[in-house]
Amino acid sequence: LLRETAEHIKEPIKFAHVVNPVFTGHDGDQHTSGTMSTLHSILNAKAYAEKHAPGIIEIELWISDFENGLRPDEFKDVMQWTRPLNRSILDFQKVHPEIEMPLTKANPEPRPLPLIADILESIDDSSDAKNVVYSN
């Protein structure tokens, strides 16, 4: 069915899959482990689409993060980085101190969580794909 479909489409359906990762720099950290699992899963999905839907689906893989975010070497050849993010929820807390930041035992200090609008704007600036998938 996919091969028959490929014969009838003029150009592939293009997806930009953007991830906002959480890398703490600590191996075994729950957030870093979850992010690594997410990135590996996305790479597997792209490989599956390339194998089973060649010429039908094109997937670009992107990471959107702050400039000082960690960039694991194992992804540098298979993923692209959008322009760096430059705002976080902490910026809004300065203007609106009534905003309470969620704190946990694992994160006793407020973290600079990015704004989804900035992530989506960064992928829109970086890719010409008509379809965007966001993962965190």
C-alpha positions in Angstrom: 0.0 0.0 0.0 2.8 2.5 0.9 4.6 1.7 -2.4 1.4 2.4 -4.3 0.9 5.6 -2.4 4.5 6.8 -3.1 3.8 6.5 -6.8 0.9 9.0 -6.5 2.4 11.8 -4.4 4.4 14.6 -5.9 6.5 15.3 -2.8 7.0 13.8 0.6 5.0 14.9 3.6 7.6 16.8 5.6 7.6 16.8 9.4 9.9 18.8 11.7 10.1 16.9 15.0 11.4 19.3 17.7 12.4 18.3 21.2 13.1 20.5 24.1 15.5 18.2 26.1 16.3 18.2 29.8 20.0 17.4 30.1 21.4 17.9 33.6 24.9 16.6 32.9 24.5 13.9 35.5 24.5 10.3 34.1 21.7 8.3 35.5 19.7 11.4 36.4 15.9 10.7 35.9 15.5 13.7 33.5 18.5 13.0 31.5 17.6 9.3 31.2 14.1 10.2 30.1 15.4 12.7 27.5 17.8 10.1 26.1 15.0 7.6 25.8 12.9 10.1 24.0 15.7 11.0 21.6 16.4 7.4 20.8 12.7 6.6 20.3 12.5 9.5 17.8 15.5 8.2 15.9 13.9 4.8 15.8 10.7 6.3 14.4 12.6 8.2 11.8 14.5 5.0 10.7 11.1 3.2 10.5 9.6 5.9 8.4 12.6 5.9 6.1 12.4 2.1 5.7 8.7 1.7 5.3 7.6 5.0 3.7 10.4 6.1 1.5 9.4 9.0 -0.7 6.2 9.5 1.4 7.3 10.9 4.7 10.4 13.0 5.4 11.3 13.7 9.0 13.7 16.4 10.2 14.9 16.1 13.8 15.5 19.3 15.8 16.5 20.2 19.3 15.4 23.6 20.7 17.2 24.6 23.9 18.9 27.5 25.6 22.4 28.5 24.4 24.0 27.0 27.5 22.2 23.7 27.1 24.2 20.5 26.8 24.6 19.0 23.4 25.4 15.3 23.5 27.9 14.2 20.9 25.9 11.2 19.9 23.1 13.4 18.4 25.2 16.0 16.7 25.2 14.2 13.3 21.5 13.1 13.3 19.8 16.1 14.8 19.9 19.9 14.1 19.7 22.7 16.6 17.3 25.6 16.2 18.4 29.1 17.2 19.0 29.3 21.0 16.0 30.0 23.2 16.4 33.2 25.2 13.4 33.5 27.5 12.1 31.3 30.3 9.3 31.3 32.8 11.7 32.9 35.2 11.6 36.1 33.1 7.8 36.2 33.7 8.2 35.6 37.4 10.3 38.8 37.7 7.5 40.8 36.2 4.7 38.8 38.0 6.1 37.7 41.4 2.8 36.2 42.3 3.6 33.3 39.9 4.6 30.4 42.0 7.3 28.2 40.6 6.9 24.4 41.0 9.6 23.1 43.3 10.4 19.5 44.2 13.0 17.6 46.2 14.9 16.9 43.0 14.6 20.6 41.9 14.6 22.8 45.0 15.5 25.9 43.0 13.4 27.3 40.2 14.5 26.1 36.8 14.5 28.2 33.6 11.7 26.3 31.8 11.3 27.5 28.2 8.1 28.9 26.7 6.3 26.6 24.2 5.7 29.6 22.0 9.4 30.3 21.8 10.1 26.6 21.0 7.5 26.6 18.2 8.8 30.0 16.9 12.3 28.6 16.8 11.3 25.6 14.7 9.3 27.8 12.4 12.4 29.9 11.9 14.6 26.9 11.3 12.5 24.5 9.1 10.3 24.8 6.1 8.3 21.7 7.1 4.5 22.2 7.1 4.0 19.7 10.0 5.5 20.1 13.4 5.7 17.5 16.2 6.8 18.6 19.6 8.2 16.4 22.3 9.6 17.2 25.7 
